[in-house]
Structures are given as C-alpha cells and as structure tokens.
Amino acid sequence: MNNKKVYPAVKYLQARQSEYLFCIDESKWKLDKNHTINVEDVSHILSPKLIEGYLNTLAFYACNYSSAYVVKINDNMKDFLKKTSSVFISELDILNYKAFLSEINMQKLIILRCFFKKWHSIGYYGVDDNAIIILKSMRLKAKTPGAIIKQEDPNKGALTDNEHKTLNLAMHNAYKNKKITHLEFSLALLVSLTGRRSSQIIALKFKDIIKETFVNGDDGFFLKFPRVKQGVSFRQAFRMLNIDEFLYNTIIKQANYSISLIENNIGRSLILEEKNEVPVFLDSKKYKIISGSREDFYLLTSDRLHASANIVSLSLKKIVEKENVISERTGECMKVNAYRLRYTLGTRLAHKGYSVQVIAELLDHSSTLSAGIYIENLPDNAIKINGAISTNLAFLADVFLGKTKINESINNKKLLTRKGCSSWGSYSKAPCNGCIYFKKFK
C-alpha cells in the first residue's frame, strides 16, 4: 500500500465546518461551535508507534465528516484501547472487543470498523491485515432505529399527553414567576412546539423569523430552520415551518434582545444587513468579541456567536426543577431533554392520524424511513393487522386440520399455493388434506 496521505508541514487543517482550523499536533481539536475533540485522551494510552496513524486517519475524518461523528470515533477508540490494551490492532483485539460489547453498544464497533478500514487503506502502521479481513466478514447489527420510541420508555421515550401538557404549563408558570429568563422560555417553547433538534434551534438568526401578509389581509408567521443532518455545512439548507403568532412574538422578542446586547457592546446601531445575521440565541460571552468594525461581519455570519446546543436541554431541566414537574408514570421528577420532546411531537402527530409524509416534513426528516417508526408504533395498527390476517390464518388452520371442504379449498386456491412444494405444481388445485404426504394432527 503506497497511497499513504501525508498532510502538509504547516499541520493546520480545515475542518469540515468552514472557518475552523485545527492543528494535528495539538491536544484538542475544535471542529465547530459545539464539538471539541480531546485527542490527547487517546494519544496518551495509545502505543507510540500507532499515534501517527491514528491522528492522521482521524484528521481525514475531521476534514470530511461531521464533527459529531469524529467525536464518536475518538470516544470509541478510547473505549477500545481500555478494554483490549492493544499495541497493534489485530484480529484477536477485534474479537475480544466484540465480546465485551452488548447488543445495544455494538454501534461502537460498527463505527470503528469503518475507521480501521480507512486507517489500513491509507497505509499507516497499526492495523493488521487479518483484522481487516475479519472486520469485513463480521455481520454487526446496530441498535434498531426507534427502539426508545417502540419501548415507550417512561424516562427516555415520548411524553404522554398529560406529561406534555404539564411540562408546557410549567414553562409558562416558571416564566411568569420570573424563575427563568426569556431566553430559556423561548428555547423550551421552541423545542416543545416544533420538535426541532437543538442544533437547529440555536442556529437560528434574526432573518429566519418571518412575517408575511397575505392577499386577504391575514398574517402568516414562519421560522426558516437550518437543516443539520443532510450532509451540508452550517446554514446551507433550510426548511420553512408555519408557527402561531404567540411563538412568533416570543422569538422576535428574544432576537431583538440579542441585537440590543451587541449594539450596546459596540456602541452603535446595527445596519439591516448586520441585524439579519445576529443569532437569536447568543453565546453569553462570545458576543463581546465583536468590536463593531465592518471586518467583524464574518463573525456574525459564522456559528461562533451562537449559544451551545446543550443550552436547550439545560433550560428544560431548569424548568422541571424550578416547578417540580412530576412524571405520571414514574411518580418522580420528570427526566426531559430535547430528544424526548421531538419523540413526543412525532407520536402525537401519528395518534392524530397524520400520514408518514406529513410527519417526516414536520420533523424535518429527509425521508419517511425514520418518521415511519411513529406510525408503526401505534397500538391501533396492531389491531388492524390482526383483523386483516386473522380470517386467512383461521382458514389455513382448518385446512391442515382437515376441517375444510374441498370446494372451499379450491375457491381459496390462492391461499393454498405453495411454490417450491415438490408434490404440487405451481398451479395445482389440490388441497393440503388431499395430498399423499398430508398427515392430520390427532
């Protein structure tokens, strides 16, 4: 293998998220607003001979894949080394690590399989040929998509209607009684009512809050949410969502507050072009780096002044604690985060009879595959399926027990055709109990 890729001597590389550079020799790589990778955690337990290969392969991923994925690789590699104490990644190390993993954690090895194969193909020392052979031959099953939703986990899955109603009421009470800030109220309300991911919510800018007046004089209110899981860079793709006037007024108030913070910091008013780029949810410290010069405009267009994504779940947890919100299923303080409210919205839409296409649109899925989980999980669907097949199953049972008349069998020949049965032709009308090989149950 002579296709080893050696990075330039300058050693500063551009992460997939533009505007972010990282040095391959530094202990931490900042790849975007929300993700910093501590490569030293792995390097200090890695065999010295493997460090070059590991860092350069990881750098390839940092330049070409999402920062969240690179974080998982680094974390999983640390786990792999702790469990195997590997000094050269061999077939035995792979088998030992697989034995340590439960079915729910098998995703770790799936991620590392791709990483090790890339490491080996680039040509750096560290991964044995036999390790690659066994990795390619392994059939690894990842956690079933939507498992949390299907299990109806009271601590991780969708909230019940009563729980969701109680949480929404707690949001309003906490804000009314000044237990939370307007920023925290806005974040909680957005995720509860729109089901958008935290990273989409904190990526909003002033220009994404839209009010339109229609021909008939009515007003329409919209949020233009950036898309985040379609392989695009920061704010390169969007999807509009219709919202009500109350949510519009809540978000526009928060956006205007962010604008005022920047204006007070730089000592002048922002022009419209600058206002449009102001994050709705500012980082409480980072915004102060703006000096007010036109050269600083790039800071507004980037993600550097936006709040961190974890602020959404932190706001929800604060509301639960301040209002002592209790789960009706566990009798304990409700465990809530942005994911649970996303699951809740999908589940509620399914219960109301919306199609999988509509659910996919409202939850900002690229396809109906993930949205279909909500439809599949409806208890009513099981009843419909049972009803649809019970008659046919009952008929087949009667045939094999010899209770069905021949003419009934002929009339239902489509149900009795068994392709591949050596005693029947593909179009035979002979029933099972007329076959010389048929044995009636006693």
C-alpha positions as CSV (number, residue, x, y, z in Angstrom):
1,M,0.0,0.0,0.0
2,N,1.7,3.2,-1.2
3,N,-1.2,5.6,-1.1
4,K,-0.3,7.0,2.3
5,K,-1.5,10.5,2.6
6,V,0.9,12.8,4.4
7,Y,-0.5,16.2,5.5
8,P,1.4,19.4,4.7
9,A,4.2,20.6,7.1
10,V,2.1,23.5,8.2
11,K,-0.1,21.0,10.1
12,Y,-3.1,23.3,10.2
13,L,-6.1,21.7,8.6
14,Q,-9.6,23.0,7.8
15,A,-12.4,21.1,9.5
16,R,-15.5,20.2,7.5
17,Q,-17.1,23.2,9.2
18,S,-15.6,26.2,7.3
19,E,-13.9,28.9,9.4
20,Y,-12.5,26.2,11.8
21,L,-8.8,25.2,11.6
22,F,-7.2,22.6,13.8
23,C,-3.6,21.6,14.4
24,I,-2.9,17.9,14.2
25,D,-0.2,18.1,17.0
26,E,-2.5,19.9,19.5
27,S,-4.1,18.0,22.3
28,K,-7.6,19.3,21.4
29,W,-9.2,20.0,18.0
30,K,-12.1,22.4,17.8
31,L,-14.1,21.4,14.8
32,D,-17.2,23.6,15.2
33,K,-19.2,25.6,17.8
34,N,-20.4,22.6,19.7
35,H,-17.6,20.0,19.3
36,T,-14.0,19.9,20.6
37,I,-12.2,16.6,20.4
38,N,-9.7,15.7,23.1
39,V,-7.3,13.6,21.1
40,E,-4.8,13.5,24.0
41,D,-7.2,11.2,25.8
42,V,-6.5,8.6,23.2
43,S,-2.9,9.5,22.4
44,H,-1.6,9.0,26.0
45,I,-2.9,5.4,26.2
46,L,-2.0,4.6,22.6
47,S,1.2,2.7,21.6
48,P,3.7,5.4,20.4
49,K,4.0,3.5,17.1
50,L,0.3,3.9,16.4
51,I,-0.1,7.6,17.2
52,E,0.9,8.9,13.7
53,G,-1.6,6.6,12.0
54,Y,-4.4,7.3,14.4
55,L,-4.0,11.1,14.3
56,N,-3.7,11.3,10.5
57,T,-6.7,9.0,10.0
58,L,-8.7,10.9,12.5
59,A,-7.7,14.1,10.7
60,F,-9.1,12.7,7.5
61,Y,-12.4,12.3,9.2
62,A,-12.3,15.7,10.8
63,C,-11.8,17.3,7.4
64,N,-14.5,15.3,5.6
65,Y,-17.2,14.2,8.1
66,S,-19.4,15.8,10.7
67,S,-17.7,16.8,13.9
68,A,-20.2,14.7,16.0
69,Y,-19.2,11.6,14.1
70,V,-15.5,12.4,14.7
71,V,-16.2,12.8,18.4
72,K,-17.8,9.3,18.4
73,I,-14.7,7.8,16.7
74,N,-12.4,9.3,19.3
75,D,-14.6,8.2,22.2
76,N,-15.0,4.7,20.9
77,M,-11.3,4.4,20.2
78,K,-10.6,5.3,23.9
79,D,-13.1,2.6,24.9
80,F,-11.5,0.1,22.6
81,L,-8.0,0.7,24.0
82,K,-9.1,0.4,27.6
83,K,-10.8,-2.9,27.0
84,T,-8.2,-4.5,24.8
85,S,-4.9,-2.8,25.8
86,S,-4.0,-3.2,22.1
87,V,-0.5,-2.2,20.9
88,F,-1.2,-3.3,17.3
89,I,-4.8,-3.7,16.2
90,S,-5.1,-7.4,15.5
91,E,-7.8,-10.0,14.7
92,L,-7.7,-11.1,18.4
93,D,-8.2,-7.5,19.6
94,I,-11.3,-7.2,17.4
95,L,-12.8,-10.4,18.7
96,N,-12.1,-9.5,22.3
97,Y,-13.6,-6.1,22.0
98,K,-16.7,-7.5,20.3
99,A,-17.1,-10.0,23.2
100,F,-17.2,-7.0,25.6
101,L,-20.0,-5.2,23.8
102,S,-23.7,-5.7,24.5
103,E,-26.1,-5.6,21.6
104,I,-27.1,-2.1,22.4
105,N,-23.4,-0.9,22.2
106,M,-22.5,-2.8,19.0
107,Q,-22.7,0.5,17.2
108,K,-19.3,1.3,18.7
109,L,-17.6,-1.5,16.7
110,I,-19.5,-0.6,13.6
111,I,-18.1,2.9,13.7
112,L,-14.6,1.6,14.5
113,R,-14.8,-0.9,11.7
114,C,-15.1,2.0,9.1
115,F,-12.3,3.8,10.9
116,F,-9.9,0.9,11.0
117,K,-10.5,0.1,7.3
118,K,-9.7,3.7,6.4
119,W,-6.6,3.6,8.6
120,H,-5.4,0.4,6.9
121,S,-6.2,1.7,3.4
122,I,-4.3,5.0,3.8
123,G,-1.2,2.9,4.7
124,Y,-0.2,3.9,8.1
125,Y,1.2,1.4,10.6
126,G,-1.1,0.0,13.2
127,V,-3.8,-2.3,11.7
128,D,-3.1,-5.9,10.8
129,D,-4.3,-7.4,7.5
130,N,-6.2,-10.2,9.3
131,A,-8.0,-7.6,11.4
132,I,-9.4,-6.1,8.3
133,I,-10.4,-9.5,6.9
134,I,-12.4,-10.4,10.0
135,L,-14.0,-6.9,10.2
136,K,-15.2,-7.2,6.6
137,S,-16.6,-10.7,7.3
138,M,-18.5,-9.7,10.5
139,R,-22.2,-9.2,10.5
140,L,-22.7,-6.5,13.0
141,K,-26.2,-5.5,13.9
142,A,-26.8,-1.9,15.1
143,K,-29.4,-0.8,17.6
144,T,-32.8,-0.9,15.9
145,P,-33.9,2.6,14.8
146,G,-36.6,4.0,17.0
147,A,-36.0,1.4,19.8
148,I,-36.7,4.0,22.5
149,I,-39.9,5.0,20.9
150,K,-41.1,1.5,20.4
151,Q,-40.4,0.6,24.0
152,E,-42.3,3.6,25.3
153,D,-39.6,4.1,27.9
154,P,-41.1,6.4,30.7
155,N,-37.7,8.1,31.2
156,K,-36.4,8.3,27.6
157,G,-39.3,7.9,25.2
158,A,-42.2,10.2,24.2
159,L,-44.1,12.0,27.0
160,T,-47.8,11.2,27.5
161,D,-50.4,13.8,26.6
162,N,-50.8,14.7,30.4
163,E,-47.0,14.9,30.9
164,H,-46.6,17.1,27.9
165,K,-49.4,19.4,29.0
166,T,-47.9,19.6,32.5
167,L,-44.5,20.5,31.2
168,N,-45.9,23.2,28.9
169,L,-47.8,24.7,31.8
170,A,-44.7,24.6,33.9
171,M,-42.8,26.6,31.2
172,H,-45.4,29.3,31.3
173,N,-45.6,29.4,35.1
174,A,-41.8,29.5,35.5
175,Y,-41.5,32.4,33.1
176,K,-44.5,34.3,34.6
177,N,-43.0,34.0,38.0
178,K,-39.5,35.0,36.7
179,K,-37.9,31.7,37.6
180,I,-36.4,31.5,34.1
181,T,-35.1,34.1,31.6
182,H,-36.9,34.9,28.4
183,L,-34.1,33.1,26.5
184,E,-34.8,29.9,28.5
185,F,-38.5,30.2,28.0
186,S,-38.0,30.8,24.2
187,L,-35.8,27.7,23.9
188,A,-38.1,25.5,25.8
189,L,-41.2,26.6,23.9
190,L,-39.5,26.2,20.6
191,V,-38.4,22.6,21.1
192,S,-41.8,21.7,22.7
193,L,-43.9,23.1,19.9
194,T,-41.7,22.4,16.9
195,G,-39.8,19.3,17.8
196,R,-36.7,20.6,16.1
197,R,-33.2,19.4,17.1
198,S,-31.2,21.6,19.5
199,S,-28.6,22.3,16.8
200,Q,-31.3,23.6,14.5
201,I,-32.8,25.9,17.2
202,I,-29.5,27.5,18.3
203,A,-28.6,28.1,14.6
204,L,-31.5,30.5,14.1
205,K,-30.7,34.1,13.1
206,F,-32.8,37.2,13.1
207,K,-33.6,36.9,9.4
208,D,-35.1,33.4,9.9
209,I,-38.1,34.9,11.7
210,I,-40.6,35.8,9.0
211,K,-44.0,37.5,9.0
212,E,-46.0,37.7,5.8
213,T,-49.2,39.4,5.0
214,F,-51.4,37.6,2.5
215,V,-53.7,38.9,-0.2
216,N,-56.8,38.6,2.1
217,G,-55.1,40.7,4.8
218,D,-54.3,37.8,7.2
219,D,-50.8,37.5,8.6
220,G,-48.7,34.4,8.4
221,F,-45.8,33.6,10.7
222,F,-42.9,31.3,9.9
223,L,-39.5,30.1,11.0
224,K,-36.8,29.2,8.5
225,F,-35.0,26.4,10.3
226,P,-31.5,25.5,9.1
227,R,-31.1,21.8,8.3
228,V,-28.4,19.9,10.1
229,K,-28.4,16.1,9.1
230,Q,-28.3,16.3,5.4
231,G,-24.5,16.4,4.9
232,V,-24.5,20.2,4.4
233,S,-22.4,22.8,6.1
234,F,-23.6,25.4,8.7
235,R,-26.8,27.1,7.4
236,Q,-26.6,25.8,3.8
237,A,-30.1,24.3,3.6
238,F,-33.4,25.3,5.2
239,R,-37.0,24.2,5.7
240,M,-39.8,26.6,6.5
241,L,-42.2,25.9,9.4
242,N,-45.5,27.7,10.0
243,I,-45.9,28.9,13.6
244,D,-48.5,30.7,15.6
245,E,-48.5,34.4,16.5
246,F,-47.6,33.8,20.2
247,L,-44.5,31.8,19.3
248,Y,-43.5,34.4,16.7
249,N,-43.8,37.2,19.2
250,T,-41.8,35.2,21.8
251,I,-38.9,34.5,19.4
252,I,-38.8,38.0,17.8
253,K,-38.6,39.5,21.3
254,Q,-35.6,37.2,22.0
255,A,-33.9,38.2,18.7
256,N,-34.4,41.9,19.4
257,Y,-32.8,41.4,22.8
258,S,-29.8,39.8,21.2
259,I,-29.5,42.7,18.8
260,S,-29.6,45.2,21.7
261,L,-26.8,43.3,23.5
262,I,-24.5,43.6,20.5
263,E,-25.4,47.2,19.9
264,N,-24.7,48.1,23.5
265,N,-21.4,46.3,23.3
266,I,-20.1,48.0,20.2
267,G,-21.7,51.4,20.9
268,R,-23.7,51.9,17.7
269,S,-26.8,50.6,15.9
270,L,-26.5,47.7,13.5
271,I,-27.5,48.2,9.9
272,L,-30.1,45.8,8.5
273,E,-27.5,43.6,6.8
274,E,-25.8,43.1,10.2
275,K,-29.1,42.6,12.1
276,N,-30.1,39.8,9.8
277,E,-27.1,37.8,10.8
278,V,-27.5,38.2,14.6
279,P,-28.1,34.9,16.3
280,V,-31.5,34.6,18.1
281,F,-29.7,32.8,20.9
282,L,-26.3,34.5,21.6
283,D,-23.4,33.0,23.4
284,S,-23.4,35.0,26.7
285,K,-19.7,35.6,26.5
286,K,-18.5,35.2,22.9
287,Y,-20.6,38.1,21.5
288,K,-18.4,40.5,23.4
289,I,-15.5,39.9,21.0
290,I,-17.2,42.0,18.3
291,S,-15.6,45.4,18.1
292,G,-18.1,47.0,15.7
293,S,-15.8,47.2,12.7
294,R,-17.0,46.0,9.3
295,E,-14.2,43.5,9.3
296,D,-16.0,41.7,12.2
297,F,-19.1,41.0,10.0
298,Y,-17.8,37.5,9.2
299,L,-18.2,36.6,13.0
300,L,-21.9,37.3,12.6
301,T,-22.3,35.1,9.5
302,S,-20.4,32.2,11.2
303,D,-21.6,30.0,14.1
304,R,-19.1,31.5,16.6
305,L,-21.5,33.8,18.3
306,H,-24.3,31.2,18.7
307,A,-25.1,29.6,22.0
308,S,-24.1,26.0,22.5
309,A,-26.6,23.3,21.7
310,N,-26.7,21.9,25.2
311,I,-28.4,25.1,26.4
312,V,-31.8,23.7,25.2
313,S,-31.8,20.7,27.4
314,L,-30.3,22.7,30.3
315,S,-33.3,25.1,30.0
316,L,-35.8,22.2,30.1
317,K,-34.1,20.7,33.1
318,K,-34.2,24.0,34.9
319,I,-37.9,24.4,34.4
320,V,-38.5,20.9,35.7
321,E,-36.5,21.6,38.8
322,K,-38.0,25.0,39.5
323,E,-41.6,23.8,39.0
324,N,-41.1,20.3,40.4
325,V,-42.6,18.7,37.4
326,I,-43.6,15.0,38.2
327,S,-44.0,12.2,35.7
328,E,-47.4,10.5,36.0
329,R,-45.7,7.2,35.1
330,T,-42.8,7.1,37.4
331,G,-44.0,9.4,40.2
332,E,-40.6,11.1,40.2
333,C,-39.2,14.3,38.8
334,M,-39.6,14.2,35.1
335,K,-36.5,13.5,33.0
336,V,-36.7,15.7,30.0
337,N,-34.5,16.7,27.1
338,A,-34.8,18.0,23.5
339,Y,-34.9,14.4,22.1
340,R,-37.9,13.4,24.2
341,L,-39.9,16.4,23.0
342,R,-39.1,15.5,19.5
343,Y,-40.3,12.0,20.0
344,T,-43.4,13.4,21.7
345,L,-44.3,15.5,18.7
346,G,-43.9,12.6,16.3
347,T,-46.0,10.3,18.5
348,R,-48.8,12.9,18.8
349,L,-48.9,13.5,15.1
350,A,-49.2,9.8,14.5
351,H,-52.0,9.5,17.0
352,K,-53.9,12.3,15.3
353,G,-53.8,10.3,12.0
354,Y,-51.2,12.3,10.0
355,S,-49.5,10.5,7.2
356,V,-45.9,9.4,7.4
357,Q,-45.1,12.0,4.7
358,V,-46.5,14.8,6.8
359,I,-44.7,13.6,9.9
360,A,-41.4,13.5,8.0
361,E,-42.0,17.0,6.8
362,L,-42.9,18.4,10.2
363,L,-40.0,16.7,11.9
364,D,-37.6,17.7,9.1
365,H,-36.6,14.2,8.1
366,S,-35.1,13.7,4.6
367,S,-37.1,10.5,4.1
368,T,-40.1,8.7,5.5
369,L,-38.0,5.9,6.9
370,S,-37.4,7.4,10.4
371,A,-40.9,9.0,10.5
372,G,-42.4,5.6,9.8
373,I,-41.4,4.4,13.3
374,Y,-44.1,6.6,14.8
375,I,-46.8,5.1,12.6
376,E,-45.6,1.5,13.2
377,N,-45.7,2.0,16.9
378,L,-49.4,2.9,17.1
379,P,-51.3,0.3,19.2
380,D,-54.3,0.7,16.8
381,N,-52.2,-0.6,13.9
382,A,-51.6,-4.0,15.6
383,I,-55.4,-4.4,15.9
384,K,-55.9,-3.6,12.2
385,I,-53.2,-6.0,11.2
386,N,-54.6,-8.8,13.3
387,G,-58.0,-8.2,11.9
388,A,-56.7,-8.3,8.3
389,I,-54.9,-11.6,8.7
390,S,-57.0,-13.5,11.3
391,T,-59.6,-14.8,8.7
392,N,-56.9,-16.1,6.4
393,L,-54.9,-17.7,9.2
394,A,-58.1,-19.4,10.6
395,F,-58.9,-20.8,7.1
396,L,-55.3,-22.2,6.7
397,A,-55.5,-23.8,10.2
398,D,-58.8,-25.5,9.2
399,V,-57.2,-26.9,6.0
400,F,-54.3,-28.5,7.8
401,L,-56.7,-30.0,10.4
402,G,-58.9,-31.5,7.7
403,K,-61.9,-29.4,8.6
404,T,-62.3,-27.5,5.3
405,K,-64.3,-28.9,2.4
406,I,-62.6,-29.4,-1.0
407,N,-64.7,-26.8,-2.8
408,E,-63.8,-24.3,-0.1
409,S,-60.1,-25.1,-0.7
410,I,-60.5,-24.7,-4.4
411,N,-62.2,-21.3,-4.0
412,N,-59.3,-20.2,-1.9
413,K,-56.6,-21.7,-4.0
414,K,-54.6,-18.5,-3.9
415,L,-54.1,-19.1,-0.2
416,L,-53.0,-22.7,-0.7
417,T,-50.5,-22.3,-3.5
418,R,-47.1,-23.1,-2.1
419,K,-44.3,-22.5,-4.5
420,G,-41.5,-25.0,-4.1
421,C,-43.6,-27.9,-2.8
422,S,-42.4,-30.9,-4.7
423,S,-45.8,-32.7,-4.6
424,W,-47.7,-29.7,-6.1
425,G,-47.5,-28.0,-9.5
426,S,-47.3,-24.2,-9.4
427,Y,-50.9,-24.0,-10.4
428,S,-52.3,-27.2,-8.6
429,K,-55.8,-27.0,-7.2
430,A,-55.2,-29.9,-4.8
431,P,-55.8,-29.0,-1.2
432,C,-53.4,-30.0,1.6
433,N,-55.6,-32.7,3.0
434,G,-55.8,-34.3,-0.4
435,C,-52.0,-34.7,-0.6
436,I,-50.4,-38.2,-0.1
437,Y,-47.9,-36.6,2.2
438,F,-50.5,-34.9,4.4
439,K,-50.7,-36.0,8.0
440,K,-53.7,-34.9,10.1
441,F,-53.0,-33.8,13.6
442,K,-54.5,-36.1,16.3
